[in-house]
Amino acid sequence: MKVVKFGGSSLADGVQLTKVLNIIKADPDRKIVVVSAPGKRFATDQKITDLLIKLAGQVRIGSDYQQTLAVVKERYDAIIQQLSLGTKAVELIDRNFAQLLHSEYASFSEQLDAFKASGEDNNAQLVALFFEQSGLPAKYISPKEAGLYVTDEPGHAQILSETYDNLARLKDTSKCIIFPGFFGVTKNGKKVTFARGGSDITGAVLANGVHADLYENFTDVDAIYAADPRYVTKPQQIQHLTYREMRELSYSGFSVFHHEAIRPAIMANIPIEVKNTNNPTAPGTLITKEKPLDANDVTGVAASHGFESIYISKYLMNDEVGFGSTALEVMAQRGISVEHMPTGIDEMSLVVKEKQINDSQEEELLAELKERLQADDVHRQTNLTLIMVVGEKMATTIGTAAKAMTALANEGIGIRLFNQSSSGISIMFALEEKDEKKAIQALYETFFNEKK
């Protein structure tokens, strides 16, 4: 059995939905289909989810929302017309929106989640109608019917453990199941969404629950690339990744998956494959626990900006028991997550996301760290990019870090911080944001075009 997830660009209009139908028909093992809300049809188009967020806000404050509602419904009406789904589908969408608009909500967060969830929910019901009309036996199943239970944390729902046992019942279906992504339900029936990109989470959870043989994730690229195509012309496609490599690259800016989205599939050791809806015969990228070692030492190079470093120095710091834990305690008490923590004998750096610290907090935070730690110096360095060089083979290869540093040095790029994972499969460089593009290009040239 295969669980298949389609992203918003794959479901943006009737043309794309026809491609989706053909993909499902081509493989009878594709039994569970997870759908997103309709995405952009062209560059300047709006995603349905963004429109629904706007609509929820207008309804909440009592402003005129009719124009926004009309735009949302026109998107669904266009799909209905393109696929000739008829008045039954129109009435279905009208009925769903009437219920959405006139329900009582205990808070705005509850209302917002209900509105956001409707994007996927409506689309799943239309896809089921389309499949049935096209001769492919299909059935829409809601998270409530399936027992996909989550915590009551609007926008950040967490899966309850009993969910997986509930979902196991879906294995026995004879029809193709169409399942809305992005949300689950609480025990009392409230719709609660995952973080953005949550349809990936739904797909991974379902794959885990039914013990799928493969989780296919269809998007709009042929494969995952070794570097950002915006920075590198025609980068090499990655044919095979390990879970660890995918985790490192996703954290560092690869946009195919959020780095936590596929965790349920990983925990069940289910292979994941990235495919292109617009080119389904392309090999794609397979992600598994282990893989054959590549010819290249490095699998991919990624960048993520918006970081800063808090530098702390104190003579004989290494002799103080609990120095690092005190620094982390100060950060934790302020709700600031530390991403990396490179250290020396008399100094350490706390790498954090800049958005966690606003300007009004800066002075107070630095003063508290200096006082609690009795430090000689505490200061910030902002506007940093984290560059990650990732590859399983790096753990057994000598000289990867030296090659990377030489490539950066040859371009006149200064390294502000350096850290290597304990497993040896990733190296992190912190650079000034202005050097991000040049650094990616230099590292890609070194590790992928060296023979040329």
C-alpha positions in Angstrom: 0.0 0.0 0.0 1.1 3.5 -0.9 0.1 6.7 0.8 0.3 9.7 -1.6 0.2 13.3 -0.8 -0.3 16.1 -3.3 0.7 19.7 -2.6 -1.2 22.9 -3.4 0.4 23.5 -6.8 -0.7 20.0 -7.8 -4.3 20.7 -7.0 -4.6 24.4 -8.1 -7.1 23.8 -10.9 -8.9 21.3 -13.0 -6.0 20.7 -15.3 -3.8 19.7 -12.3 -6.5 17.5 -10.8 -6.7 15.6 -14.0 -3.0 14.9 -13.8 -3.5 13.7 -10.2 -6.3 11.3 -11.3 -4.0 9.8 -14.0 -1.2 9.3 -11.4 -3.5 7.5 -9.1 -5.0 5.4 -11.9 -1.5 4.4 -13.0 -0.8 2.5 -9.8 -3.4 0.5 -8.0 -1.2 0.4 -4.8 -1.9 4.1 -4.4 -4.8 3.6 -2.0 -4.7 6.7 0.3 -4.5 10.2 -1.2 -3.9 13.2 1.1 -4.8 16.6 -0.5 -3.8 20.1 0.3 -5.9 23.2 -0.4 -5.7 24.6 -3.9 -2.4 26.5 -4.3 -1.2 29.1 -6.8 -2.1 28.7 -10.5 0.5 31.3 -11.5 3.1 33.5 -9.7 0.9 36.3 -8.7 -2.1 34.1 -7.7 -3.2 33.7 -4.1 -3.2 30.5 -2.1 -6.6 29.5 -0.8 -5.2 29.1 2.7 -4.1 32.8 2.7 -7.5 33.9 1.5 -9.2 31.9 4.3 -7.0 33.5 6.9 -8.0 36.9 5.6 -11.7 35.8 5.6 -11.6 34.6 9.2 -10.1 37.9 10.3 -12.8 39.9 8.5 -15.6 37.8 9.9 -14.2 38.0 13.4 -14.1 41.9 13.5 -17.4 42.2 11.7 -16.1 43.9 8.6 -17.5 43.3 5.1 -16.2 39.9 4.0 -18.3 39.2 1.0 -15.6 40.1 -1.6 -13.1 37.8 0.0 -15.7 35.0 0.3 -16.6 35.5 -3.4 -12.9 35.1 -4.4 -12.5 31.9 -2.4 -15.8 30.4 -3.7 -14.8 31.4 -7.3 -11.7 29.3 -7.0 -13.7 26.2 -6.1 -16.4 27.0 -8.7 -13.7 27.2 -11.4 -12.5 23.7 -10.5 -16.1 22.4 -10.5 -16.7 23.8 -13.9 -13.4 22.6 -15.4 -14.1 19.1 -14.2 -17.9 19.2 -15.0 -18.8 18.2 -11.4 -22.3 19.8 -11.7 -24.7 21.4 -9.2 -24.1 18.7 -6.5 -20.6 19.9 -6.0 -21.6 23.6 -6.0 -24.3 22.9 -3.4 -21.7 21.0 -1.3 -19.3 23.9 -1.2 -22.1 26.4 -0.5 -23.4 24.3 2.4 -19.9 23.9 3.8 -19.2 27.6 3.8 -22.6 28.4 5.3 -21.9 26.1 8.2 -18.4 27.6 8.6 -19.6 31.2 8.6 -22.5 30.7 11.0 -20.9 28.4 13.6 -20.2 29.6 17.1 -16.5 29.7 18.1 -15.1 30.0 21.7 -12.1 32.0 20.5 -10.5 33.5 17.4 -7.8 30.8 17.4 -10.5 28.2 17.2 -12.3 30.1 14.4 -9.1 30.6 12.5 -8.2 26.9 12.6 -11.7 26.0 11.4 -11.4 28.4 8.4 -7.9 27.2 7.5 -8.9 23.6 7.7 -11.8 24.2 5.3 -9.4 24.7 2.4 -8.2 21.1 2.5 -11.6 19.7 3.6 -13.5 21.2 0.7 -10.8 20.2 -1.8 -10.8 16.6 -0.5 -14.5 16.3 -1.0 -14.3 17.7 -4.6 -11.4 15.3 -5.4 -13.5 12.3 -4.2 -16.4 13.4 -6.4 -14.1 13.8 -9.4 -12.5 10.4 -8.9 -15.9 8.7 -8.6 -17.3 10.5 -11.6 -14.2 9.4 -13.6 -14.8 5.8 -12.8 -12.3 5.4 -10.0 -14.0 4.1 -6.8 -13.1 6.7 -4.2 -14.3 7.8 -0.7 -13.8 11.0 1.2 -12.9 10.4 4.8 -12.6 13.2 7.4 -10.0 13.2 10.2 -13.0 12.9 12.7 -14.3 9.7 10.9 -10.8 8.2 10.8 -10.0 9.1 14.4 -7.0 11.4 13.7 -7.0 12.9 17.1 -4.8 15.8 18.1 -4.0 18.1 21.0 -6.0 21.4 21.4 -3.1 23.7 20.3 -4.4 25.8 17.4 -1.8 26.1 14.6 0.5 23.6 16.4 -1.5 20.4 16.8 0.3 17.4 18.1 -0.8 13.8 17.3 -2.3 11.7 20.1 -0.8 8.3 20.3 -4.1 6.4 19.9 -4.4 8.0 16.4 -2.1 5.4 14.9 -4.3 2.5 16.0 -7.4 4.3 14.7 -5.9 4.8 11.3 -4.8 1.2 11.0 -8.4 0.4 10.1 -8.0 2.3 6.8 -5.9 -0.6 5.5 -8.9 -2.7 4.8 -10.6 -0.2 2.4 -11.4 -1.4 -1.2 -11.9 2.2 -2.4 -9.3 4.9 -2.9 -9.5 7.1 0.3 -9.3 10.9 -0.2 -8.1 12.5 3.0 -7.8 16.2 3.8 -4.4 17.3 5.0 -3.3 20.0 7.5 -5.6 19.3 10.4 -6.9 16.8 12.9 -9.7 16.9 15.5 -9.7 17.1 19.3 -11.7 14.5 21.3 -14.6 17.0 21.4 -14.6 17.5 17.6 -12.7 20.8 17.2 -10.7 21.1 14.1 -7.1 22.0 14.9 -4.4 22.6 12.3 -0.7 21.6 12.2 2.0 24.2 11.4 2.1 25.5 7.9 3.1 22.7 5.5 0.9 20.4 7.7 -0.4 18.3 4.9 3.0 16.7 4.8 2.5 15.8 8.5 -0.9 14.3 7.7 0.6 12.1 4.9 3.4 10.9 7.2 0.9 10.1 10.0 -1.3 8.1 7.7 1.7 6.3 6.3 2.7 5.3 9.8 -0.9 4.3 10.8 -1.5 2.0 7.9 2.1 0.7 7.8 2.5 1.8 4.2 5.2 0.4 2.0 5.9 3.8 0.6 4.9 7.4 1.2 4.9 9.4 -2.0 5.0 13.2 -1.8 4.1 14.8 -5.1 5.1 18.4 -5.7 6.2 20.6 -8.6 9.9 19.6 -8.9 11.5 16.5 -10.4 13.6 15.8 -7.4 15.4 17.3 -4.4 18.4 19.2 -5.7 21.9 19.3 -4.2 21.7 23.1 -4.0 19.2 25.9 -4.3 18.3 26.4 -8.0 18.0 30.1 -7.4 21.8 30.2 -6.7 23.1 27.4 -8.8 22.2 26.8 -12.5 20.8 23.3 -13.0 22.0 21.8 -9.8 22.5 18.0 -9.6 19.4 16.0 -8.6 19.7 13.9 -5.5 18.5 10.3 -6.3 18.8 8.9 -2.8 18.9 10.5 0.7 19.0 9.1 4.2 16.5 10.3 6.8 19.4 12.0 8.6 20.5 13.9 5.5 17.0 15.0 4.8 16.6 16.2 8.4 19.8 18.3 8.2 19.0 19.7 4.8 15.4 20.6 5.6 16.5 22.3 8.8 19.0 24.3 6.7 16.6 25.7 4.1 15.6 22.9 1.7 11.9 23.8 1.2 10.6 20.4 0.0 9.7 19.3 3.6 9.6 21.1 6.9 12.2 19.2 9.0 9.7 17.9 11.5 6.9 17.1 9.0 8.0 13.6 8.0 8.9 12.4 11.5 6.0 10.0 11.8 7.0 8.1 8.6 10.7 8.1 9.7 9.7 6.6 13.1 8.0 3.7 11.3 11.0 3.3 8.9 8.7 4.0 5.8 10.5 5.0 2.6 9.6 8.4 1.3 9.7 9.4 -2.3 9.5 12.9 -3.7 7.9 13.1 -7.2 6.7 15.7 -9.7 3.0 15.9 -10.5 3.8 17.5 -13.8 6.4 14.9 -14.7 5.5 11.7 -12.8 7.8 9.4 -14.8 10.9 11.3 -13.5 12.9 9.2 -11.0 12.4 11.6 -8.1 14.3 11.4 -4.8 14.0 8.3 -2.5 14.5 8.9 1.2 15.3 5.9 3.4 17.1 5.0 6.7 20.2 3.9 4.8 21.5 4.2 1.3 24.5 3.1 -0.8 27.4 5.5 -0.4 27.5 8.2 -3.1 30.4 8.9 -5.4 30.4 12.5 -3.9 31.5 13.0 -0.3 28.7 15.6 0.0 25.0 15.1 -0.8 23.8 18.6 -0.6 24.6 22.2 0.4 21.9 24.4 2.0 21.6 27.8 3.6 19.2 29.4 6.1 19.4 33.0 7.1 18.0 35.1 9.9 20.3 34.0 12.7 22.5 35.8 15.2 25.2 34.7 17.6 25.5 35.8 21.3 29.2 35.7 22.1 30.2 35.1 25.7 33.8 35.1 27.0 35.3 34.6 30.5 38.8 33.7 31.5 39.0 30.1 32.9 35.4 29.5 31.8 36.2 25.8 31.3 36.9 25.4 35.0 33.4 26.5 36.1 31.0 23.7 36.6 27.5 24.5 35.1 28.6 27.6 33.1 27.0 26.4 29.9 23.8 25.2 31.7 23.4 28.6 33.4 23.7 30.3 30.0 21.0 28.0 28.6 18.8 28.5 31.6 18.8 32.3 31.0 17.8 31.7 27.4 15.1 29.1 28.3 13.5 31.4 30.9 13.0 34.0 28.2 11.6 31.4 25.7 14.6 31.6 23.4 15.6 28.4 21.7 19.4 27.9 21.1 20.2 26.3 17.7 23.9 25.7 18.1 26.5 26.2 20.8 30.1 26.2 19.6 32.5 26.5 22.6 36.2 27.2 23.3 38.2 27.1 26.5 37.3 30.7 27.5 34.4 31.4 25.2 31.1 30.2 23.8 28.6 31.3 21.2 24.8 30.8 21.4 23.4 30.7 17.9 19.7 31.7 17.8 17.1 32.8 15.3 17.0 36.6 15.2 13.2 36.9 15.3 13.3 35.5 18.9 14.9 38.6 20.2 13.5 42.0 19.6 15.5 45.2 20.0 13.8 46.1 23.3 14.9 42.8 24.9 18.5 43.0 23.6 20.1 45.1 26.3 18.3 43.4 29.1 19.2 39.9 27.8 22.9 40.7 27.4 23.1 42.4 30.8 21.5 39.3 32.5 23.9 36.9 30.8 26.9 39.0 31.8 25.6 39.3 35.4 24.6 35.7 35.9 27.8 34.3 34.3 30.1 37.1 35.7 31.4 37.2 32.1 34.2 39.4 30.8 32.3 40.2 27.6 28.9 39.5 26.1 27.8 40.9 22.7 25.7 40.0 19.7 26.5 39.5 16.0 23.5 39.7 13.8 22.6 39.1 10.1 24.1 35.6 10.0 23.5 32.8 7.5 24.0 29.2 8.4 25.5 27.1 5.6 25.2 23.4 6.0 27.3 20.9 4.1 25.7 17.5 4.4 26.5 13.9 3.4 26.6 10.5 5.1 30.0 9.7 3.4 31.6 12.7 5.1 31.7 10.7 8.4 34.4 8.4 6.9 36.1 10.9 4.5 39.1 13.0 5.6 39.5 16.6 4.4 35.9 17.6 3.7 36.0 20.5 6.2 39.3 21.6 4.8 38.0 21.7 1.2 34.9 23.6 2.3 37.0 26.2 4.2 39.4 26.6 1.2 36.5 27.2 -1.2 35.1 29.9 1.1 38.5 31.4 1.6 39.2 31.6 -2.1 36.1 33.7 -2.5 37.1 36.0 0.4 34.3 34.8 2.6 34.9 35.1 6.3 33.7 32.2 8.6 32.2 33.6 11.8 31.5 30.2 13.5 32.2 26.6 12.6 30.6 23.4 14.0 30.5 19.8 13.0 27.8 17.3 14.1 28.9 14.5 16.4 27.9 12.0 13.7 30.2 13.7 11.2 27.5 13.9 8.5 27.1 17.7 8.6 29.3 20.8 8.9 27.8 24.2 9.8 29.4 27.5 8.8 28.0 30.8 10.1 28.7 33.7 7.6 27.4 37.2 7.0 24.1 37.1 5.1 25.6 39.1 2.2 27.9 36.2 1.4 25.1 33.5 1.3 24.8 33.2 -2.5 28.5 33.3 -3.2 29.2 30.7 -0.5 26.6 28.3 -1.9 28.0 28.7 -5.4 31.6 28.2 -4.2 30.8 25.1 -2.2 28.7 23.5 -4.9 31.5 24.1 -7.5 34.0 22.5 -5.1 32.0 19.4 -4.3 30.0 18.7 -7.4 31.8 20.3 -10.4 35.4 19.6 -9.2 36.1 17.1 -12.0 35.0 19.7 -14.6 
